[in-house]
Amino acid sequence: MIHFFLLLREISQLRVDVSNLIPNQGDFKMNQTNIGNFPKYLNENKVSEITGRALQTLRNDRFNGMGIPYVKFGRSVRYSLADVVQFMESRKIIPVNEAAR
């Protein structure tokens, strides 16, 4: 449960201004208000912290072609925040006694 709150905190802290990264094309300018359309990416350390999985486990999963989907460019590895949430939610177990209430 605490990992879920860490994940929510991580989502709320993701504010990126990429206006200096994209050339101005007409009146369109990238800013914090329209960045919400882009996927948020986390490094393996943040994913390890959020999910509670060891860093080496994430690395082993990548090597074995398992685990959370990731993006790799050069030596950098990034995980989509949406994929991390989906991975965690897909492993949710609802106890039978709690579901009957």
N, C-alpha and C positions, 0 to 999 in steps of 0.2 A: 504494500500500500504506500509506503514511503517513497518508493521509486516512481509511482504515478505522480506524486506531488512534486518530486524533483523534475519530472518531465514537464509538468505544467509550468513550473518556474522557468525552466529552460526556454519553453515556447514564448513566455511573456517577455523574456529578456532579449529575444532575437529582434533587433532593430538594426537594419543595415541601410546605409545610404550609398547607392552605387551610381549616383548621377555622374560622377567623374570617370566611371569606367565605360560608359556607353556614349558615343558621340551624339550630340544633339541632332535630332532628325525632325526638322520643322518645329512645331509647337510642342511636340511630345518631349517630356523630360522625366527621367526616372527619379523618384523620390520615395520617401518612407510610406506615403499613402498608397502607392500602387505596387509596392514590392510584395504585397501579400499574395499576388498571383504566382510568384516564383516559389519553387520548393526550397525549404530550409535544409541545409546540410550541416552535419555534425562530424567532428573528427572521432577517431576510435576511442580516445580517452574520455570524451563526453558520453559516448554511447556506453562505454564500460561503467561509468559512474551512474548513468540513468538506469541501465538494465540490471546492474549488479553482477554482470558476467565479467569474468576476469579478462584482462586485455589479451592474454595469451590464448584464451578460449576463442575470442573473436578472430584472432589471427589464424588459429588452427581451423576454425570453421571456413574462413576464406580459402585457405589452402586446400581443404577437402571439398570445396564447392557447396558448402552447406551454410545454414544460418541466415542472417539478415542480408538482403540485397545491398550492394554497395557500388560506388563509383570510384574508379581509380584513374588518376592522371599523373603520369610520372611515378613518383614514389608515394604520392599522397593518396590516402584513402578517405572517402567521405561517405556517410550514411545519410539518406534522406530521413528527415524527422518523421514523415508520414510512414515510411517503411519500418522504422523502429517501433512506432506506436502499433502498427498493424501486426508486427512480429509478436509484441508483448500481448496484444489482445487475442491473437490466435491461440495463445497458450493458456488463456484464462480457464481456470477450473472452478466451477460453481458446485459447492458441496450439495449433495442430494438433500440433506436435512434442511439446509437454508433455502433451497429452491422451492420446497414444499410449503413454506410459510407464506 
